[in-house]
């Protein structure tokens, strides 16, 4: 049975939006009106090591006990709870159908999903959303995005939240969040380019990188890359025998990825051998990310004669690495900027200096 995302009227209600990551979990508590998000609190806390892996709950009890303590200490009891996750096991497909009435569209969509998604329908929750309607050869058509999530994965998040006295009302995809922000008129860094040009919005997460392509504010497609800053930590631990904590600290303290020196320049700048080795290791990992991103860009530009990427926006934990925006800009020759702010979002109480970590949680709060 095909389902549309459940419509819940949340305007003016207190919402807790949780963005679960393998490394950190983001909490945003606030209210949404028609054109603004008023954030009461925005908090980022470590996800217990080993409890979540690539979007799946691995150690239920560890995660439950950790969040139970946090929810109790913060005295959080919202009216509605929204949870956003991402996982490579969540299958998405674009499907184009002739535009007709809702019942017929649902039947056609169910048939298409059964034909082209490699899933057992009774083991997945399948939802869809309309991306656009258009006319082709005098026939009205509708382009939809169908997403299939394993039921047991969804159930584990609902059960975990219920165990800490929170009732999850919506489970959303992180890749859907940025789309809802743009469609809702929330501008990235106050910049209208995201709604007037072809842009790539890239979430540099811990276990994966999510590349979402938009054209004039219209969602085109997204792709997950099964790499993230976890690969940086693993390389530093493997090659330099660092602890996990040391690896996380060193990549931030000693690396500006946009600065590349040869041996002679490094000597003149008095950069020690350790710093140079860290920079080389980080650069190699980032270059492997860039190779994957480039493939996605090429796929987009090959889909139509006028397709291009005019601008890149980056966010997520690894986007905070010094010089990553400049390095991407120099590599692709495309203007690149970090997401630092989102228009019409007001924050009352936040320990965060920037909204960059909370983009997915903010977008999930918008229901449409």
C-alpha positions as CSV (number, residue, x, y, z in Angstrom):
1,X,0.0,0.0,0.0
2,X,1.5,3.4,-1.0
3,X,1.3,6.1,1.5
4,X,1.7,9.8,1.4
5,X,3.6,11.4,4.3
6,X,1.1,11.8,7.2
7,X,-0.2,15.3,7.3
8,X,0.0,16.8,10.8
9,X,-0.9,20.3,11.6
10,X,2.1,21.5,13.5
11,X,1.9,25.3,13.1
12,X,2.2,27.0,16.5
13,X,2.8,23.7,18.3
14,X,6.0,23.0,20.3
15,X,8.1,20.6,18.2
16,X,11.2,18.7,19.1
17,X,13.1,17.8,16.0
18,X,15.8,15.1,16.4
19,X,18.5,14.6,13.8
20,X,20.2,11.3,14.5
21,X,23.8,11.0,13.4
22,X,26.4,8.3,14.1
23,X,28.7,10.9,15.7
24,X,26.3,13.5,17.2
25,X,22.6,13.9,17.6
26,X,21.0,17.3,17.1
27,X,18.0,18.6,19.1
28,X,16.0,21.6,18.0
29,X,13.0,22.6,20.1
30,X,10.8,25.3,18.7
31,X,7.6,26.4,16.9
32,X,6.9,26.7,13.2
33,X,4.6,29.4,11.6
34,X,3.8,29.8,7.9
35,X,7.1,31.5,7.1
36,X,9.3,31.4,10.2
37,X,10.9,28.9,12.6
38,X,11.3,30.1,16.2
39,X,13.9,28.0,17.9
40,X,13.8,27.9,21.7
41,X,16.8,25.6,22.1
42,X,19.3,24.1,19.7
43,X,21.6,21.5,21.2
44,X,24.2,19.0,19.9
45,X,25.2,16.0,22.0
46,X,27.5,13.1,21.2
47,X,25.8,9.9,20.0
48,X,27.2,7.1,22.2
49,X,30.0,5.3,20.4
50,X,28.7,2.0,18.9
51,X,25.0,2.8,19.4
52,X,24.2,4.0,15.9
53,X,26.0,2.9,12.7
54,X,25.2,4.2,9.2
55,X,21.7,5.2,10.3
56,X,20.8,2.0,12.1
57,X,20.4,1.6,15.9
58,X,23.0,-1.0,16.8
59,X,22.9,-0.9,20.7
60,X,19.3,0.0,21.7
61,X,19.9,0.0,25.5
62,X,23.0,2.2,25.3
63,X,21.2,4.8,23.1
64,X,18.1,4.6,25.2
65,X,19.9,5.2,28.6
66,X,22.0,8.0,27.1
67,X,19.0,9.9,25.8
68,X,16.8,9.2,28.8
69,X,19.4,11.0,31.0
70,X,19.6,13.9,28.6
71,X,15.8,14.3,28.2
72,X,15.4,14.3,32.0
73,X,18.2,16.8,32.6
74,X,16.9,19.2,29.9
75,X,13.2,18.8,31.1
76,X,12.1,18.3,27.5
77,X,8.4,17.4,27.0
78,X,7.3,18.7,23.6
79,X,3.8,18.4,22.0
80,X,5.2,16.7,18.9
81,X,8.4,14.8,18.1
82,X,10.0,14.5,14.6
83,X,12.9,12.3,13.9
84,X,15.1,12.5,10.8
85,X,17.5,9.7,9.7
86,X,19.5,8.7,6.6
87,X,20.7,5.3,5.6
88,X,21.9,3.6,2.4
89,X,19.2,0.9,2.9
90,X,16.5,3.5,2.3
91,X,15.8,3.2,-1.3
92,X,14.6,6.1,-3.4
93,X,13.3,6.2,-6.9
94,X,12.0,8.9,-9.2
95,X,8.9,7.8,-11.0
96,X,7.0,9.7,-13.7
97,X,3.3,9.0,-14.2
98,X,0.5,10.4,-16.3
99,X,-1.4,12.9,-14.1
100,X,-4.8,11.5,-13.1
101,X,-6.9,11.3,-9.9
102,X,-5.3,10.3,-6.6
103,X,-6.6,6.7,-6.4
104,X,-5.4,5.9,-9.9
105,X,-2.0,7.5,-9.3
106,X,-1.6,5.5,-6.1
107,X,-2.4,2.2,-8.0
108,X,0.1,3.1,-10.8
109,X,2.7,4.1,-8.2
110,X,2.3,0.9,-6.3
111,X,2.7,-1.1,-9.5
112,X,5.9,0.9,-10.5
113,X,7.4,0.4,-7.0
114,X,6.8,-3.3,-7.1
115,X,8.4,-3.5,-10.6
116,X,11.4,-1.3,-10.1
117,X,12.3,-1.4,-6.4
118,X,14.2,-4.5,-5.2
119,X,12.1,-4.9,-2.1
120,X,9.5,-7.1,-0.4
121,X,6.6,-4.6,0.0
122,X,5.4,-6.1,3.3
123,X,8.8,-5.4,4.9
124,X,9.1,-1.7,3.9
125,X,7.2,1.5,4.6
126,X,6.8,3.2,1.2
127,X,6.0,6.9,1.0
128,X,6.0,9.3,-1.9
129,X,5.9,13.0,-2.6
130,X,5.2,15.0,-5.8
131,X,8.3,16.8,-7.1
132,X,6.8,18.5,-10.1
133,X,4.0,18.4,-12.7
134,X,4.7,19.1,-16.3
135,X,3.4,18.6,-19.8
136,X,5.2,16.3,-22.4
137,X,3.8,15.6,-25.9
138,X,0.5,17.2,-24.8
139,X,0.2,14.8,-21.9
140,X,0.2,16.1,-18.3
141,X,2.6,14.2,-16.2
142,X,3.7,14.1,-12.5
143,X,7.2,13.3,-11.3
144,X,7.2,11.7,-7.9
145,X,9.9,10.6,-5.4
146,X,9.2,7.3,-3.8
147,X,11.1,6.3,-0.7
148,X,11.1,2.8,0.9
149,X,12.4,2.3,4.5
150,X,12.8,-1.0,6.2
151,X,9.9,-1.3,8.7
152,X,12.1,-2.7,11.5
153,X,14.5,0.2,11.1
154,X,11.7,2.7,11.5
155,X,10.2,0.7,14.4
156,X,13.5,0.8,16.3
157,X,13.5,4.6,16.3
158,X,9.9,4.8,17.4
159,X,10.5,2.3,20.1
160,X,13.6,4.0,21.4
161,X,11.9,7.4,21.6
162,X,8.9,5.8,23.3
163,X,11.3,4.2,25.8
164,X,12.5,7.7,26.8
165,X,8.9,9.0,27.2
166,X,8.9,10.8,23.8
167,X,6.2,9.8,21.2
168,X,7.6,10.2,17.7
169,X,4.9,11.5,15.3
170,X,7.0,11.7,12.1
171,X,10.1,9.8,10.8
172,X,11.6,11.9,8.0
173,X,14.6,11.6,5.7
174,X,17.5,14.0,6.1
175,X,17.7,14.4,2.3
176,X,14.1,15.8,2.4
177,X,14.9,18.6,4.9
178,X,16.9,20.9,2.6
179,X,14.2,20.6,0.0
180,X,11.5,21.7,2.4
181,X,13.5,24.7,3.6
182,X,14.0,25.9,0.0
183,X,10.4,25.3,-0.9
184,X,9.3,27.1,2.2
185,X,11.2,30.2,1.2
186,X,14.0,29.9,3.8
187,X,17.1,31.3,2.1
188,X,20.5,29.8,2.7
189,X,22.9,32.6,4.0
190,X,20.2,35.1,2.8
191,X,21.2,34.1,-0.8
192,X,18.6,33.8,-3.5
193,X,20.9,31.8,-5.8
194,X,19.6,28.5,-4.4
195,X,16.2,29.3,-5.8
196,X,17.3,30.9,-9.1
197,X,20.2,28.8,-10.2
198,X,21.3,25.1,-10.4
199,X,23.0,24.3,-7.1
200,X,24.4,21.3,-5.2
201,X,23.8,21.2,-1.5
202,X,26.2,18.7,0.2
203,X,25.8,17.4,3.7
204,X,29.3,16.2,4.9
205,X,28.3,13.7,7.6
206,X,30.2,11.3,9.7
207,X,29.2,8.0,8.0
208,X,28.1,9.4,4.7
209,X,28.0,12.4,2.3
210,X,24.6,13.4,0.9
211,X,24.6,15.3,-2.4
212,X,21.3,17.0,-3.3
213,X,20.9,18.8,-6.7
214,X,18.3,21.6,-7.2
215,X,17.5,23.6,-10.3
216,X,15.8,27.0,-9.6
217,X,14.7,25.7,-6.2
218,X,13.3,22.5,-7.7
219,X,14.6,19.2,-6.3
220,X,16.2,17.1,-9.0
221,X,17.7,14.1,-7.2
222,X,20.1,13.1,-4.4
223,X,22.8,10.5,-4.0
224,X,24.5,9.1,-0.9
225,X,28.2,8.6,-0.8
226,X,29.2,5.9,1.7
227,X,32.1,7.9,3.0
228,X,32.4,10.7,5.6
229,X,34.6,12.1,8.3
230,X,34.7,8.7,9.9
231,X,37.1,7.8,7.1
232,X,39.4,10.7,8.1
233,X,39.5,9.5,11.7
234,X,40.2,5.9,10.7
235,X,43.1,7.0,8.4
236,X,44.7,9.1,11.1
237,X,44.3,6.3,13.7
238,X,45.7,3.7,11.3
239,X,48.7,5.7,9.9
240,X,49.6,7.8,12.9
241,X,48.5,5.6,15.8
242,X,46.2,8.3,17.3
243,X,43.3,7.6,19.6
244,X,39.9,8.5,18.3
245,X,39.8,11.7,20.3
246,X,43.3,12.7,19.1
247,X,42.3,12.1,15.5
248,X,39.2,14.3,15.8
249,X,41.2,17.1,17.4
250,X,44.2,17.0,15.1
251,X,42.2,17.2,11.9
252,X,40.6,20.4,13.1
253,X,43.6,22.0,14.8
254,X,46.4,21.3,12.2
255,X,44.6,21.1,8.9
256,X,43.7,23.7,6.4
257,X,42.8,21.5,3.4
258,X,43.0,24.5,1.0
259,X,46.7,25.0,1.8
260,X,48.9,22.6,-0.1
261,X,52.7,22.8,0.3
262,X,55.6,21.0,-1.3
263,X,58.5,19.9,0.9
264,X,60.5,23.1,0.4
265,X,57.6,25.4,1.2
266,X,56.8,23.3,4.3
267,X,60.4,23.6,5.5
268,X,60.3,27.4,5.0
269,X,57.1,27.7,6.9
270,X,58.6,25.5,9.6
271,X,55.8,22.9,9.4
272,X,56.8,19.8,11.3
273,X,56.6,16.3,9.8
274,X,53.6,15.3,11.8
275,X,51.6,18.3,10.5
276,X,52.6,17.5,7.0
277,X,51.6,13.9,7.3
278,X,48.2,14.8,8.8
279,X,47.6,17.2,5.9
280,X,48.5,14.6,3.3
281,X,46.3,11.9,4.9
282,X,43.3,14.3,5.1
283,X,43.9,15.5,1.5
284,X,43.9,12.0,0.2
285,X,40.6,11.2,1.9
286,X,39.0,14.5,0.7
287,X,40.2,13.8,-2.8
288,X,38.4,10.4,-2.7
289,X,35.2,12.3,-1.7
290,X,35.7,14.7,-4.5
291,X,36.0,11.9,-7.1
292,X,32.6,10.6,-6.0
293,X,31.0,14.1,-6.0
294,X,32.4,14.7,-9.4
295,X,30.6,11.5,-10.7
296,X,27.3,12.8,-9.3
297,X,27.9,16.2,-11.0
298,X,28.7,14.5,-14.3
299,X,25.5,12.4,-14.0
300,X,23.5,15.6,-13.5
301,X,25.1,17.5,-16.4
302,X,24.6,14.5,-18.7
303,X,20.9,14.4,-18.1
304,X,20.1,17.5,-20.1
305,X,21.9,19.9,-22.5
306,X,21.5,22.9,-20.3
307,X,22.3,21.2,-17.0
308,X,25.1,22.7,-14.9
309,X,26.1,23.3,-11.3
310,X,26.3,27.1,-10.6
311,X,27.0,27.0,-6.9
312,X,27.8,24.6,-4.1
313,X,26.6,24.9,-0.5
314,X,28.1,22.7,2.2
315,X,27.1,21.8,5.7
316,X,27.4,18.9,8.3
317,X,30.2,18.1,10.7
318,X,33.1,17.7,8.2
319,X,32.2,21.0,6.4
320,X,33.6,22.8,9.5
321,X,37.1,21.6,8.5
322,X,39.2,24.6,7.7
323,X,39.5,25.4,4.0
324,X,37.2,22.6,2.7
325,X,34.9,25.2,1.0
326,X,37.9,26.8,-0.7
327,X,39.4,23.5,-1.7
328,X,36.1,22.4,-3.4
329,X,35.8,25.8,-5.1
330,X,39.3,25.5,-6.5
331,X,38.8,21.9,-7.6
332,X,35.4,22.3,-9.3
333,X,35.8,26.0,-10.3
334,X,32.4,26.6,-8.8
335,X,31.6,29.1,-6.1
336,X,31.3,27.2,-2.8
337,X,30.2,28.4,0.6
338,X,29.3,26.9,4.0
339,X,25.7,27.2,5.2
340,X,26.1,29.6,8.1
341,X,22.5,30.9,8.5
342,X,19.0,30.4,7.2
343,X,16.6,33.3,6.8
344,X,13.5,33.5,9.0
345,X,15.0,31.3,11.7
346,X,15.2,32.9,15.1
347,X,17.1,31.4,18.0
348,X,16.4,32.1,21.6
349,X,18.8,29.9,23.4
350,X,21.6,27.9,21.7
351,X,25.1,26.8,22.6
352,X,25.8,26.6,18.9
353,X,27.7,29.4,17.2
354,X,26.2,28.6,13.8
355,X,23.1,26.8,12.4
356,X,25.2,24.6,10.2
357,X,24.8,21.4,12.4
358,X,21.0,21.9,12.6
359,X,20.0,22.2,8.9
360,X,18.4,18.8,8.8
361,X,16.6,19.1,12.1
362,X,15.2,22.5,11.0
363,X,14.0,21.3,7.6
364,X,12.3,18.3,9.3
365,X,10.1,20.7,11.3
366,X,8.4,21.9,8.2
367,X,5.5,19.6,7.2
368,X,4.2,19.9,3.7
